Amino acid sequence: MKKIDPAQFNKWIKIVSDNDAIGTGGSITENPATVWEGWAAIWPVSAREARENRRVGETVTHNIRMYYRDGISSKMRVEYDSRSFEIKGKINPDEGNFYLDLVCEERL
């Protein structure tokens, strides 16, 4: 687990849930809802981590550490400035419910 100084929580992020809604005429429209906003740390994965993830069929480009919040899932995404990260998995380090590490792939 990468140790992070709380001063490195310097990125204001949003956790967004994509709620699809059926519009008039039966069309499906994306209706994003913000689940959480707060400070986080974002860093790219190392080459070794990227290789290990590819071995199990996942593409992971970044790790995001935020303060713990229950209910975050892989059906959500992280938004930071104009960037968007698809959540591939989550880790509760030491099962301490203090931090939540999100393993993500940046959407280009």
C-alpha positions in Angstrom: 0.0 0.0 0.0 1.3 3.4 -1.0 1.7 5.7 2.0 0.3 9.2 1.4 0.7 12.3 3.5 -2.6 14.0 4.0 -1.2 17.1 2.3 -1.2 15.1 -0.9 -5.0 15.1 -0.8 -4.9 18.0 -3.2 -7.3 17.1 -5.9 -11.0 18.0 -5.6 -12.9 15.1 -7.1 -16.5 14.1 -7.7 -17.9 10.5 -7.6 -20.6 10.3 -10.2 -23.2 7.7 -10.7 -24.6 7.3 -14.2 -28.3 6.9 -13.8 -30.0 6.1 -17.1 -33.5 7.5 -17.5 -36.1 6.7 -20.1 -37.0 9.9 -21.9 -40.0 10.8 -24.0 -40.4 8.5 -26.9 -38.5 5.7 -25.1 -35.0 7.1 -25.6 -32.5 6.4 -22.9 -30.7 9.5 -21.6 -27.8 9.6 -19.2 -28.7 11.4 -16.0 -25.5 11.7 -13.9 -25.8 12.2 -10.2 -23.0 13.4 -7.9 -22.7 10.8 -5.0 -19.7 12.5 -3.2 -17.3 15.4 -3.5 -14.1 15.9 -1.6 -10.3 15.9 -1.5 -8.3 13.0 -2.9 -4.9 12.0 -4.1 -4.4 10.7 -7.6 -1.3 9.0 -9.0 -0.5 6.9 -12.1 0.1 3.1 -11.6 3.7 1.9 -12.0 4.7 -0.2 -15.0 4.8 -3.3 -12.8 1.3 -2.7 -11.5 0.0 -2.1 -15.1 1.6 -5.4 -16.2 0.0 -7.3 -13.2 -3.4 -5.9 -14.0 -3.2 -6.7 -17.7 -2.4 -10.3 -16.7 -5.9 -10.6 -15.1 -7.6 -8.8 -18.0 -7.9 -5.3 -16.4 -6.6 -2.0 -17.7 -5.7 0.2 -14.8 -4.0 3.6 -15.3 -4.5 5.4 -12.0 -5.0 4.9 -8.3 -7.2 7.4 -6.4 -7.2 7.6 -2.6 -10.1 9.3 -0.9 -11.5 9.4 2.6 -13.6 6.3 3.2 -17.2 6.4 2.1 -19.5 3.4 2.0 -21.5 2.6 -1.2 -18.9 3.4 -3.8 -19.0 0.9 -6.7 -17.6 0.1 -10.1 -20.9 1.4 -11.6 -19.6 4.9 -10.8 -16.8 7.1 -12.1 -14.5 9.7 -10.7 -14.4 13.2 -12.3 -11.4 15.5 -11.7 -11.2 18.8 -13.7 -12.0 17.7 -17.3 -10.8 14.1 -16.7 -12.9 11.1 -16.1 -11.8 7.8 -14.4 -13.8 4.5 -14.6 -13.7 2.7 -11.3 -12.4 -0.9 -11.8 -12.2 -1.9 -8.2 -11.8 -0.6 -4.6 -9.7 -1.4 -1.6 -10.3 -0.6 2.0 -6.7 -0.6 3.3 -6.3 -2.6 6.5 -10.1 -2.7 6.6 -9.9 0.4 8.7 -12.7 2.4 7.0 -10.4 5.5 7.0 -9.2 5.5 3.3 -10.7 4.0 0.2 -8.3 3.2 -2.7 -9.9 3.2 -6.1 -8.3 1.4 -9.0 -9.3 3.2 -12.1 -8.9 3.5 -15.9 -8.8 7.0 -17.3 -11.4 7.6 -20.1 -9.9 9.4 -23.0 
